[in-house]
Amino acid sequence: MDYSPRIVDAELTALLDGLPAVALDGPKAVGKTATASRRAASVIQLDDPDQLALLQADRERIARLPRPVLLDEWQMYPTIWDTVRRGVDHDSQPGQYILAGSASPAMAPAHSGAGRIVHLRMRPMAFSERQLIPPTVSMRDLLSDVPAAIAGDSSLTLVDYASEITRSGFPAIRLQTESNGAATLDGYLAAVVEHDFPEAGYTVRRPAALRAWLAAYAAASSTTASYDSIIRAATPGEAAKPSKATAQDYREVLTKLWLLDQVPGWLPSRNRLAGLGQAPKHQLADPALAARLLRVSADALISTADIGPAELRDGPMLGALFESLVTLSARVYAQAAGASVHHLRTHRGDREVDLIIERPDGRVVALEVKLSGTVEDKDTRHLRWLAGEIGPDLVDAAVITTGKVAYRRADGIAVIPLALLGP
Protein backbone atom coordinates (compact mmCIF):
# COMPACT_ATOMS: atom_id res chain seq x y z
CA MET A 1 0.00 0.00 0.00
CA ASP A 2 1.34 3.43 -0.94
CA TYR A 3 2.22 5.65 1.98
CA SER A 4 -0.01 8.72 2.44
CA PRO A 5 2.06 11.63 3.78
CA ARG A 6 1.11 12.74 7.28
CA ILE A 7 1.51 16.10 8.98
CA VAL A 8 3.22 14.38 11.90
CA ASP A 9 6.01 13.27 9.53
CA ALA A 10 7.74 16.64 9.78
CA GLU A 11 7.24 16.78 13.55
CA LEU A 12 8.83 13.36 14.04
CA THR A 13 11.76 14.20 11.76
CA ALA A 14 12.43 17.47 13.60
CA LEU A 15 12.36 15.77 16.99
CA LEU A 16 14.71 12.97 15.88
CA ASP A 17 17.10 15.56 14.48
CA GLY A 18 17.52 17.07 17.94
CA LEU A 19 16.56 14.44 20.51
CA PRO A 20 17.74 10.90 21.28
CA ALA A 21 14.35 9.19 21.73
CA VAL A 22 10.75 9.87 20.74
CA ALA A 23 7.63 8.00 21.90
CA LEU A 24 5.02 8.05 19.10
CA ASP A 25 1.64 7.61 20.79
CA GLY A 26 -1.73 6.86 19.22
CA PRO A 27 -4.48 4.25 18.81
CA LYS A 28 -4.02 1.03 16.88
CA ALA A 29 -4.33 1.38 13.08
CA VAL A 30 -3.56 5.12 13.14
CA GLY A 31 -0.41 4.60 11.02
CA LYS A 32 2.36 4.79 13.63
CA THR A 33 4.28 1.81 12.26
CA ALA A 34 4.21 3.05 8.67
CA THR A 35 5.26 6.56 9.69
CA ALA A 36 8.00 5.49 12.11
CA SER A 37 9.37 2.74 9.80
CA ARG A 38 10.17 5.33 7.15
CA ARG A 39 12.64 6.92 9.58
CA ALA A 40 14.00 3.75 11.20
CA ALA A 41 17.17 1.88 10.27
CA SER A 42 16.14 -1.10 12.46
CA VAL A 43 12.69 -2.35 13.46
CA ILE A 44 11.73 -4.65 16.33
CA GLN A 45 8.03 -5.55 16.37
CA LEU A 46 7.19 -6.47 19.95
CA ASP A 47 3.74 -7.83 19.08
CA ASP A 48 5.63 -10.62 17.24
CA PRO A 49 6.28 -13.37 19.85
CA ASP A 50 9.58 -14.39 18.22
CA GLN A 51 10.98 -10.87 18.14
CA LEU A 52 9.75 -10.29 21.68
CA ALA A 53 11.49 -13.44 22.91
CA LEU A 54 14.77 -12.40 21.30
CA LEU A 55 14.62 -9.00 22.93
CA GLN A 56 13.75 -10.47 26.33
CA ALA A 57 16.82 -12.70 26.06
CA ASP A 58 19.09 -9.75 25.21
CA ARG A 59 17.66 -6.30 25.92
CA GLU A 60 21.00 -4.60 25.28
CA ARG A 61 20.84 -5.76 21.64
CA ILE A 62 19.06 -2.54 20.76
CA ALA A 63 22.29 -0.63 21.46
CA ARG A 64 24.09 -2.66 18.77
CA LEU A 65 21.52 -2.14 16.00
CA PRO A 66 21.72 0.59 13.33
CA ARG A 67 19.93 3.75 14.50
CA PRO A 68 17.24 4.92 14.70
CA VAL A 69 15.77 1.75 16.23
CA LEU A 70 11.98 1.45 16.10
CA LEU A 71 10.51 -0.46 19.03
CA ASP A 72 7.01 -1.07 17.72
CA GLU A 73 4.22 -1.77 20.23
CA TRP A 74 6.75 -1.27 23.02
CA GLN A 75 4.02 -1.55 25.68
CA MET A 76 4.09 -5.33 25.13
CA TYR A 77 7.45 -5.28 26.96
CA PRO A 78 7.37 -2.21 29.23
CA THR A 79 10.83 -2.77 30.74
CA ILE A 80 12.37 -1.82 27.37
CA TRP A 81 11.41 1.78 28.23
CA ASP A 82 13.91 1.83 31.06
CA THR A 83 16.53 0.21 28.84
CA VAL A 84 16.11 3.06 26.35
CA ARG A 85 16.15 5.64 29.13
CA ARG A 86 19.41 4.30 30.52
CA GLY A 87 20.88 4.13 27.03
CA VAL A 88 20.22 7.78 26.27
CA ASP A 89 21.55 8.73 29.71
CA HIS A 90 24.93 7.40 28.56
CA ASP A 91 24.67 8.56 24.95
CA SER A 92 22.44 11.53 24.19
CA GLN A 93 23.10 11.75 20.45
CA PRO A 94 19.91 12.57 18.53
CA GLY A 95 17.89 10.12 16.48
CA GLN A 96 18.51 6.87 18.37
CA TYR A 97 15.11 5.40 19.26
CA ILE A 98 11.44 5.57 18.30
CA LEU A 99 9.03 3.88 20.70
CA ALA A 100 5.67 3.41 18.97
CA GLY A 101 2.83 2.42 21.29
CA SER A 102 -0.91 1.96 20.97
CA ALA A 103 -1.50 1.79 24.74
CA SER A 104 0.00 2.91 27.99
CA PRO A 105 1.27 -0.33 29.53
CA ALA A 106 -0.55 -2.04 32.38
CA MET A 107 2.82 -2.15 34.17
CA ALA A 108 4.16 1.39 34.06
CA PRO A 109 7.89 1.95 33.46
CA ALA A 110 9.92 2.47 36.61
CA HIS A 111 10.92 5.94 35.38
CA SER A 112 8.92 8.38 33.29
CA GLY A 113 11.75 9.20 30.92
CA ALA A 114 11.13 12.91 31.41
CA GLY A 115 13.88 14.86 29.73
CA ARG A 116 15.08 11.81 27.79
CA ILE A 117 12.07 10.47 25.91
CA VAL A 118 9.71 13.01 24.33
CA HIS A 119 6.09 12.11 23.51
CA LEU A 120 4.52 12.88 20.12
CA ARG A 121 0.79 12.27 19.59
CA MET A 122 -0.39 10.75 16.31
CA ARG A 123 -4.09 11.01 15.52
CA PRO A 124 -6.23 9.66 12.67
CA MET A 125 -5.96 11.53 9.39
CA ALA A 126 -7.00 15.18 9.45
CA PHE A 127 -9.23 16.34 6.64
CA SER A 128 -6.43 17.83 4.55
CA GLU A 129 -4.40 14.61 4.86
CA ARG A 130 -7.19 12.77 3.04
CA GLN A 131 -6.26 14.68 -0.13
CA LEU A 132 -9.80 15.36 -1.32
CA ILE A 133 -9.15 19.00 -2.14
CA PRO A 134 -6.11 21.28 -1.61
CA PRO A 135 -6.53 23.51 1.47
CA THR A 136 -6.24 27.26 0.96
CA VAL A 137 -6.31 28.55 4.56
CA SER A 138 -3.52 27.71 6.99
CA MET A 139 -3.97 27.16 10.73
CA ARG A 140 -0.42 28.42 11.19
CA ASP A 141 -1.40 31.65 9.43
CA LEU A 142 -4.52 32.02 11.56
CA LEU A 143 -2.28 31.77 14.63
CA SER A 144 0.18 34.38 13.38
CA ASP A 145 0.12 38.07 14.28
CA VAL A 146 -0.54 38.99 10.64
CA PRO A 147 -4.17 38.63 9.46
CA ALA A 148 -4.47 35.40 7.49
CA ALA A 149 -5.53 35.42 3.87
CA ILE A 150 -9.00 33.87 3.63
CA ALA A 151 -9.95 32.70 0.14
CA GLY A 152 -10.71 29.58 -1.85
CA ASP A 153 -13.52 27.47 -3.24
CA SER A 154 -14.63 23.96 -2.31
CA SER A 155 -16.68 21.54 -4.39
CA LEU A 156 -17.54 19.27 -1.46
CA THR A 157 -21.12 18.84 -0.28
CA LEU A 158 -22.79 17.78 2.95
CA VAL A 159 -22.91 14.24 1.54
CA ASP A 160 -19.13 14.28 1.15
CA TYR A 161 -18.61 15.37 4.76
CA ALA A 162 -20.99 12.68 6.05
CA SER A 163 -19.07 10.13 3.99
CA GLU A 164 -15.76 11.27 5.49
CA ILE A 165 -17.15 10.93 9.01
CA THR A 166 -17.98 7.27 8.42
CA ARG A 167 -15.01 6.36 6.16
CA SER A 168 -12.60 6.86 9.06
CA GLY A 169 -9.26 8.56 9.44
CA PHE A 170 -7.46 5.24 9.95
CA PRO A 171 -5.43 4.95 6.71
CA ALA A 172 -6.03 1.29 5.86
CA ILE A 173 -9.72 1.32 6.81
CA ARG A 174 -10.64 4.34 4.71
CA LEU A 175 -9.36 2.61 1.56
CA GLN A 176 -11.94 -0.16 1.91
CA THR A 177 -15.45 -0.30 0.47
CA GLU A 178 -18.22 1.07 2.66
CA SER A 179 -19.41 -2.38 3.77
CA ASN A 180 -15.90 -3.72 4.36
CA GLY A 181 -14.91 -0.59 6.25
CA ALA A 182 -17.94 -0.91 8.51
CA ALA A 183 -17.12 -4.57 9.18
CA THR A 184 -13.49 -3.69 9.95
CA LEU A 185 -14.53 -0.96 12.38
CA ASP A 186 -16.89 -3.43 14.07
CA GLY A 187 -13.99 -5.85 14.43
CA TYR A 188 -11.78 -3.06 15.76
CA LEU A 189 -14.33 -2.23 18.47
CA ALA A 190 -14.82 -5.90 19.33
CA ALA A 191 -11.05 -6.28 19.74
CA VAL A 192 -10.98 -3.30 22.09
CA VAL A 193 -13.49 -4.99 24.39
CA GLU A 194 -12.24 -8.57 24.08
CA HIS A 195 -8.47 -8.11 23.84
CA ASP A 196 -7.23 -4.57 24.44
CA PHE A 197 -8.94 -4.09 27.81
CA PRO A 198 -7.45 -7.31 29.24
CA GLU A 199 -4.01 -6.44 27.82
CA ALA A 200 -4.29 -3.06 29.56
CA GLY A 201 -4.85 -4.88 32.85
CA TYR A 202 -8.66 -4.63 33.13
CA THR A 203 -11.00 -7.64 33.16
CA VAL A 204 -14.30 -6.90 31.41
CA ARG A 205 -16.92 -8.82 33.38
CA ARG A 206 -19.88 -7.55 31.37
CA PRO A 207 -18.83 -6.87 27.76
CA ALA A 208 -22.37 -5.82 26.80
CA ALA A 209 -22.32 -3.13 29.50
CA LEU A 210 -19.04 -1.76 28.19
CA ARG A 211 -20.38 -1.69 24.62
CA ALA A 212 -23.51 0.12 25.82
CA TRP A 213 -21.40 2.67 27.70
CA LEU A 214 -19.26 3.21 24.60
CA ALA A 215 -22.37 3.78 22.46
CA ALA A 216 -23.72 6.29 24.97
CA TYR A 217 -20.36 8.05 25.04
CA ALA A 218 -20.45 8.18 21.23
CA ALA A 219 -23.90 9.76 21.39
CA ALA A 220 -22.46 12.42 23.70
CA SER A 221 -19.79 13.40 21.14
CA SER A 222 -19.07 17.15 21.05
CA THR A 223 -20.98 17.76 24.31
CA THR A 224 -20.06 18.24 27.96
CA ALA A 225 -22.76 15.80 29.11
CA SER A 226 -22.14 14.55 32.64
CA TYR A 227 -20.80 11.06 33.14
CA ASP A 228 -23.89 10.26 35.23
CA SER A 229 -26.08 11.10 32.23
CA ILE A 230 -23.93 8.88 30.01
CA ILE A 231 -24.41 5.98 32.45
CA ARG A 232 -28.18 6.57 32.50
CA ALA A 233 -28.30 6.70 28.69
CA ALA A 234 -26.35 3.45 28.48
CA THR A 235 -28.86 1.62 30.68
CA PRO A 236 -32.35 3.02 29.99
CA GLY A 237 -34.96 1.35 32.15
CA GLU A 238 -32.43 -0.88 33.91
CA ALA A 239 -32.16 -0.91 37.67
CA ALA A 240 -28.64 -2.36 37.65
CA LYS A 241 -26.32 0.31 36.25
CA PRO A 242 -22.52 0.43 36.08
CA SER A 243 -21.08 2.04 39.18
CA LYS A 244 -19.22 5.32 38.94
CA ALA A 245 -16.05 3.40 39.73
CA THR A 246 -16.68 1.02 36.82
CA ALA A 247 -17.36 3.90 34.45
CA GLN A 248 -14.17 5.58 35.67
CA ASP A 249 -12.27 2.37 34.89
CA TYR A 250 -13.74 2.37 31.36
CA ARG A 251 -12.55 5.94 30.83
CA GLU A 252 -9.08 5.30 32.20
CA VAL A 253 -8.50 2.24 30.02
CA LEU A 254 -9.89 3.90 26.88
CA THR A 255 -7.62 6.87 27.54
CA LYS A 256 -4.65 4.50 27.89
CA LEU A 257 -5.63 3.04 24.51
CA TRP A 258 -5.67 6.58 23.03
CA LEU A 259 -9.33 6.09 22.05
CA LEU A 260 -10.77 8.92 24.15
CA ASP A 261 -9.59 12.33 23.01
CA GLN A 262 -11.51 14.73 25.22
CA VAL A 263 -11.17 18.47 24.67
CA PRO A 264 -10.32 20.22 27.96
CA GLY A 265 -12.03 23.39 29.09
CA TRP A 266 -10.00 26.54 28.50
CA LEU A 267 -8.23 28.19 31.43
CA PRO A 268 -6.94 31.51 30.07
CA SER A 269 -3.52 32.58 31.27
CA ARG A 270 -3.40 36.12 29.86
CA ASN A 271 -6.72 37.61 30.97
CA ARG A 272 -9.26 37.49 33.77
CA LEU A 273 -12.14 35.92 31.89
CA ALA A 274 -14.17 34.44 34.74
CA GLY A 275 -16.96 31.93 35.17
CA LEU A 276 -15.62 29.31 32.76
CA GLY A 277 -16.60 25.67 33.18
CA GLN A 278 -13.91 23.00 33.14
CA ALA A 279 -15.94 19.96 32.11
CA PRO A 280 -14.27 18.30 29.10
CA LYS A 281 -15.98 18.04 25.75
CA HIS A 282 -16.36 14.38 24.81
CA GLN A 283 -14.67 13.04 21.66
CA LEU A 284 -13.58 9.62 20.48
CA ALA A 285 -10.30 9.38 18.58
CA ASP A 286 -12.12 9.01 15.25
CA PRO A 287 -15.73 10.05 14.52
CA ALA A 288 -16.08 6.87 12.43
CA LEU A 289 -15.83 4.87 15.67
CA ALA A 290 -18.72 6.90 17.09
CA ALA A 291 -20.78 6.28 13.95
CA ARG A 292 -20.20 2.52 14.14
CA LEU A 293 -21.05 2.40 17.85
CA LEU A 294 -24.34 4.10 16.98
CA ARG A 295 -24.82 1.77 13.97
CA VAL A 296 -25.33 4.59 11.48
CA SER A 297 -24.21 5.02 7.89
CA ALA A 298 -23.50 8.28 6.08
CA ASP A 299 -27.00 8.17 4.56
CA ALA A 300 -28.57 7.66 7.99
CA LEU A 301 -26.63 10.60 9.44
CA ILE A 302 -28.12 12.84 6.76
CA SER A 303 -31.67 11.48 6.77
CA THR A 304 -32.27 10.61 10.44
CA ALA A 305 -32.60 13.23 13.17
CA ASP A 306 -33.17 11.10 16.28
CA ILE A 307 -29.96 9.05 16.50
CA GLY A 308 -28.91 8.04 20.00
CA PRO A 309 -30.34 9.27 23.32
CA ALA A 310 -31.64 12.79 22.73
CA GLU A 311 -30.99 13.85 26.34
CA LEU A 312 -27.23 13.76 25.72
CA ARG A 313 -27.11 16.56 23.16
CA ASP A 314 -28.85 19.35 21.29
CA GLY A 315 -29.25 19.10 17.53
CA PRO A 316 -28.71 16.29 15.03
CA MET A 317 -26.01 13.64 15.38
CA LEU A 318 -24.55 14.71 12.05
CA GLY A 319 -23.76 18.11 13.54
CA ALA A 320 -22.07 16.54 16.55
CA LEU A 321 -19.91 14.24 14.42
CA PHE A 322 -19.08 17.02 11.98
CA GLU A 323 -17.73 18.93 14.97
CA SER A 324 -15.77 15.78 15.91
CA LEU A 325 -14.23 15.77 12.43
CA VAL A 326 -13.37 19.48 12.67
CA THR A 327 -11.90 18.92 16.15
CA LEU A 328 -9.73 16.03 14.97
CA SER A 329 -8.40 18.12 12.09
CA ALA A 330 -7.85 21.23 14.21
CA ARG A 331 -5.87 19.22 16.76
CA VAL A 332 -3.55 17.82 14.10
CA TYR A 333 -2.97 21.28 12.61
CA ALA A 334 -2.59 22.98 16.00
CA GLN A 335 -0.05 20.42 17.23
CA ALA A 336 2.08 21.01 14.12
CA ALA A 337 1.99 24.75 14.89
CA GLY A 338 2.94 24.25 18.55
CA ALA A 339 -0.54 25.20 19.81
CA SER A 340 -3.02 23.45 22.09
CA VAL A 341 -6.78 22.92 21.68
CA HIS A 342 -9.52 23.66 24.23
CA HIS A 343 -13.19 24.62 24.32
CA LEU A 344 -14.93 27.45 26.12
CA ARG A 345 -18.18 27.18 28.04
CA THR A 346 -19.36 29.35 30.90
CA HIS A 347 -20.73 27.75 34.04
CA ARG A 348 -24.20 29.03 33.17
CA GLY A 349 -23.97 27.74 29.62
CA ASP A 350 -24.91 31.10 28.14
CA ARG A 351 -21.60 31.50 26.29
CA GLU A 352 -19.60 28.85 24.49
CA VAL A 353 -17.01 28.62 21.73
CA ASP A 354 -16.47 25.22 20.15
CA LEU A 355 -12.67 25.36 19.87
CA ILE A 356 -10.02 27.61 21.37
CA ILE A 357 -6.60 27.19 19.72
CA GLU A 358 -4.03 28.58 22.15
CA ARG A 359 -0.49 29.67 21.29
CA PRO A 360 2.31 29.13 23.82
CA ASP A 361 2.09 32.82 24.75
CA GLY A 362 -1.60 32.47 25.69
CA ARG A 363 -3.10 34.31 22.72
CA VAL A 364 -5.80 32.39 20.88
CA VAL A 365 -7.75 31.66 17.71
CA ALA A 366 -11.45 30.94 18.32
CA LEU A 367 -13.42 28.59 16.08
CA GLU A 368 -17.14 27.92 15.89
CA VAL A 369 -18.42 24.90 13.95
CA LYS A 370 -21.60 25.09 11.88
CA LEU A 371 -23.25 22.32 9.87
CA SER A 372 -24.29 24.70 7.11
CA GLY A 373 -22.96 26.55 4.13
CA THR A 374 -24.19 29.95 5.30
CA VAL A 375 -23.21 32.05 8.30
CA GLU A 376 -25.44 34.70 9.85
CA ASP A 377 -24.85 37.24 12.60
CA LYS A 378 -26.39 34.94 15.21
CA ASP A 379 -23.74 32.33 14.38
CA THR A 380 -20.89 34.68 15.32
CA ARG A 381 -22.33 36.19 18.50
CA HIS A 382 -20.12 34.17 20.86
CA LEU A 383 -17.02 34.99 18.82
CA ARG A 384 -17.86 38.69 18.94
CA TRP A 385 -18.50 38.43 22.70
CA LEU A 386 -15.10 36.80 23.20
CA ALA A 387 -13.42 39.54 21.15
CA GLY A 388 -15.00 42.12 23.44
CA GLU A 389 -13.84 40.25 26.54
CA ILE A 390 -10.20 39.54 25.68
CA GLY A 391 -9.42 42.14 23.01
CA PRO A 392 -6.02 41.72 21.32
CA ASP A 393 -5.52 38.32 22.96
CA LEU A 394 -7.91 37.03 20.29
CA VAL A 395 -5.61 36.70 17.28
CA ASP A 396 -8.32 35.55 14.86
CA ALA A 397 -11.79 34.02 14.79
CA ALA A 398 -13.59 31.83 12.28
CA VAL A 399 -16.66 29.74 11.63
CA ILE A 400 -15.86 26.32 10.12
CA THR A 401 -18.65 25.24 7.75
CA THR A 402 -19.75 22.73 5.13
CA GLY A 403 -20.01 25.55 2.60
CA LYS A 404 -18.36 26.29 -0.72
CA VAL A 405 -16.37 29.52 -0.25
CA ALA A 406 -13.83 30.87 2.25
CA TYR A 407 -14.10 34.61 2.95
CA ARG A 408 -13.99 37.26 5.67
CA ARG A 409 -17.16 38.88 6.87
CA ALA A 410 -17.44 42.62 7.33
CA ASP A 411 -16.94 42.13 11.10
CA GLY A 412 -13.56 40.47 10.43
CA ILE A 413 -14.64 36.93 11.30
CA ALA A 414 -13.51 34.34 8.77
CA VAL A 415 -15.84 31.76 7.22
CA ILE A 416 -13.91 28.63 6.20
CA PRO A 417 -15.22 25.37 4.73
CA LEU A 418 -13.52 22.49 6.55
CA ALA A 419 -12.12 21.19 3.26
CA LEU A 420 -10.17 24.44 2.80
CA LEU A 421 -8.55 24.47 6.25
CA GLY A 422 -5.08 22.98 6.50
CA PRO A 423 -1.92 23.14 8.58
N, C-alpha and C positions, 0 to 999 in steps of 0.2 A: 504494500500500500504506500502510495506517495505521501511524503511528509507535508503536512499543512503548516506553514510558518505560524509561530505563536508570539504574542507580544512579550511573554516571559522569556523568550530566547535571549533577547538583548540584556535583560536583567540578570539572568544566570551567567552569561558570558562576562558581564562587567564585574560581578561578584567574584567569579573564579580568577579573574585577572588580578584581583587585589587581596583575596582572602584564601586561607588554606583549605577550608571545608564549608560546604553549603548543604543544608538540609532542605530538600525540595518536598514540600508538603502538599497533599491534596487527595481527594477521594480516588478510589479505584476507577480505572478506565478514563481518567482525565487526560492522559497523555504524558505522564511523568517519565516513563521509561523511554519513550521515543525521543522526547526532548533531551533528557540527560544523556542518552546513548550517543547522541550526535556530538557531544563534547567529551566523552569518556575514551580513554585509551585502553581501559580494562573494565570488564563488567562481571560482577558476581551477583547472580540472581538467587536471593535467599529464600524464595518460595519454591526453589528446586531442591528436593531433599538431598540429592547428591552433592550439589554445590554447598549446601548448608553443612553437610557432614564434613566436607573437606575444610571448610573454614573453622568449624568447631575444633577440628584436630590441630589446626595451626592458624590461630588468629593473626599472628605477626606476618603471615604471608602477604597481607595487603600492603605492607611496607616495601615488599620486593617487586611488586607489579608496576608496570608502566602507569604513569599518572596522566590525567586524573583517573582515579578508581571510582567506579559507580557501584555502590552497595544498594542494590535494588530490593525493595521491601525489607529494609533493615530491621523493622520492628519484629520480624520473625526470630531475630537473634539480638535482643536488646543490648547484650554486653559488648557488642561490636562498637556501640557508641562510645563507650569509655576507652576502647582501644584506639579509636580515631582521635579522641580528645587528647590522650597521652601522646600519640604520635605527633600531633601538631604543636604540643607543648615543647617537644624536642626539636621540631623542624617546622617553622612557620612560613615556609615558602608558599606562595599562592598556588591555587589550582591543583590541590592534591586529592581531595575526596568530594564526592557527591553522595549524600545519603537520601535516597528517594523512599518515602514512606506513605502508605495509604491509611495509616492508623497510628495513634499514639500507643505505645506498647502497654500491655497489661502490667508488666514489670518495668517500672520506670528506670532509666539509667541512674547510676549512683551519683553522677554529676550532670548538671544541666548543660554544660558545654558553653555557657555564657562567655563571650569574648573569644571563643575559638571556633564554634560552629554557628553560622548565621542561618536563620530560617527564611525561606522564600516560599510564599503561597502560590500554588498553581490552581486555577479555577477552570471550570468548563469554558468552552470557546465563547468569547465575547461576540457581539453581533458583527463587528467589522472583520473578525477573524474567519467568519464563515464565507467571506468573499462573494457576497451576493451583489454588492454595489459598492463602488469606491466611496469612502467617507470624505466629506468636504469640510467638516468642522472638527477641530482638534480640542480634546480635553486639556491638553497642555497649554494651548493658547487661551482657553477660557480661564485657566488658573493664573495666567500671566498678568502683569500690571498694565499691559497694553490691550485695549479693547479688541477682542477676537473678531476676525472677519466671519460673518455669518451669511452663507450663500450656498446654493446647490439645489438640485432637483432629484427626487426619488420616484422611481416607478412602482415601488412596492405598495401593496394594498393591505387591508386588514386581514384578508385571507392569508397573505404571505406571512404576516406576523404571527397569526395563530398557528400556522404550519411550523414556524421556527420554534415556538414554545414547545410543541410536542415532538419535534424531530430530535431534540436534545443537543447539548453542547459537548457531549462526549464524542470525540472524533470518529471512532469506529462505528458507533451506534447510528450517528446521523447519516452515514453513507448507505444504510440499509433501506429496504422498502418500508412503507408505513407499517404493514402488518408484522414484518420481521423485527423492526425497531421496537414496536410495542411489546412483542414477545421477549425480546432481549432485556428491555427495561423491567418487565415482570420478573424475569430470572434474576436480574441484578438485585431487585428488592427482596426476593425470596432468599438470596444468598446473604444479604445483610442480616436477616432475621435468623436464618438457620446456621450460618457459619461465622459471620463477622462478629456478631455479639459474643458468642462463646470464645472466639479467639481473643477478643478484647477483655476477657475475664468476667463476663456476665452471663449467667445461665437464664435463658428465657423459659420461664415455666408455663406461660400462656402465650404462645405465638400469635393467636388470633387477637388478643388484647393489645399486643404491640402493634400489629398491623392496623387495628382500629385507631390507636392513638396516632400513628403516622398519618393516616388518612385525615383525621381531624386537624392535625398540625398543618397538613397540606391545604386544607380548606381555610386555615387562618393565615395563609401567605399574604404578606404585605400589610398585616395588621399588627396591633399591639394587644391582641386578645389575651386575657389572663390565662394562666395555665390551668386554673380551676375550670374555666369555661371550655378549654380544650378537652379536659377529662370528661366533663359532662357531655360534650358533643360526641365523644368517642363511645359513650355508653348510654345512649338515649333509652330511657325506660328501664334500665337495669339497676337493681339495688346494689349489687356488688360492683364497685368501681375500683380502678387502680388507685392505690394510695398515693399521696403526694411524694412519698419516698420512692415509690416505684417509678412514677413519672419523672422524677429527678434523675433516677438511674438511666432511664431511656435517653434523656437529654444529654447526660454526661457521655454515654457511650457513643451516641450519634455525633456529638461534637468531636470525640476522639477519632471517629471515622471520617471526619471532615465533611459530613453530610448535612449538618446544620450550619448555616452561615448567617446568623442573626445580625441585624444592623443595630448597633448601639445608639442610644439616645445621645444627643449632642450636649456636651458640657463646654460652653465657650470659655476660652482662656483670655481673650482680649477685651471683653466688654462685660457689662453687668446685667445682661439679659436674664431676667429672673422668671421663676415659675415654670421651668421646663421639666417635663417628665423624663424619667430614665428607663422606662420599660423598653425592652428591645423590640424591634420590628421583626416578625418571624419570616425567615426565608430558608428554603432548602437549597442545597448546592446548585441544583439545576431545576428550572421550572418544569422540565419534562418529567422528572420524578414526581412532582406534585400532580401533574396531569394523570399519570398512570395510577397513582394512589387513589385518585378520584374516579378512575375508569372513564376518562373522557378523551375523545378525539378532537382534532382541530375543528371539524364540522360541528361537533357538539358544543365546543366552547363558543362558537359564533351564534348558534341557533338556540341554545338553552340558557335561560337566565338563572334558574334555581338549582345550581350545582353545589352540593355540600350543604352543611348546616348553615342556614341563613343568619343565625345569631352570632356567628363568628366574624361577620364582615358586613360592610355596606357596599352595594353595587355588584355587578356581575363578576363571575369568576374570571372571565377573560381579562377584565381590567386589572384584577389582582395579579394574575400571572404575567400580563404585559409589564406591570411594574417590576415583577421578579426578574424578567428578562432585561429590563433597563438597569436594574440594580446590579445584576451580574456583570453587565458590560461596563457600567460606571466604575465598579470596583477594580476590574482589570485595568482600565485606563488610568484610574487614579493611582493605583499602586505603581504603575510605570512612571508616573509623574512625581512620585514621592509624597502623595497626599493620602489622607484617610477618609473613610466614608461613614456618615452618621445620618440620623434623621432627627427632625425637630417636631416636638409635640408638647404643647403646654399641658399642665396638670388638668386644667379645665376642659381641654380638648377643643378650645375655640380657635386655636392657631396651630397649623402644622405645615411643614414643608417636607416633601417626600424624601429628598436626599440633600445632605449638606456635605460638600467635598471640601475638606479642610487642609490648607497648606501647613507646612511645619511652623510657619510664623503665626498661625492662628487665623489668618484671613481666609475667606471661604467663597465658594461658588454654590449657589442654591439652585436646585432642580425640582420642578414639579413634573409629574407624569400624568398625561391625559390620553385616554383611549379615544382619540378623535383626530381629525385632520384640521380642525379649526380651533382657534383660541380666542376667547372673549375676555373682557375686563374682569369678569368674576373669576376666571381661571388664574389670574395673576395677583389676586388680592393679598394672598399670604406672602408672596414674594415682595410686593410693594410695602407691606407692613414690616417685613424684615429689614428692607432697605432703610426705612425710617427709624428702626430701632438701633441698627449697628452702623449705619452710615458707610464710611469708606472701608470698613472691614468686610463689606460685601463686594468682592471683586467683580462678580458677574452673576447673572441670573437667567434661567432659561426654562421653557416648558418643552418637555420631550414628548413627541406626538407620533401618531401613525400617519401623518399627512404627507404631502408631496413636495413642499418647498421649505427651505430654511431661510429665515429673514429676521430682522430686528423690528420690533414694534416701535411706535412713536415714543413709548415710555422707556425705551432702552432694553426691555426684556427680550431675549432671543427666543425664537420658536424653531425647534430643531427636530425633524423626523429622526427616529432612532437610527435608521439605516445610514444617515449622513453623519452621525457622531462617531468619532474614532479617537485613537490615542493622541 
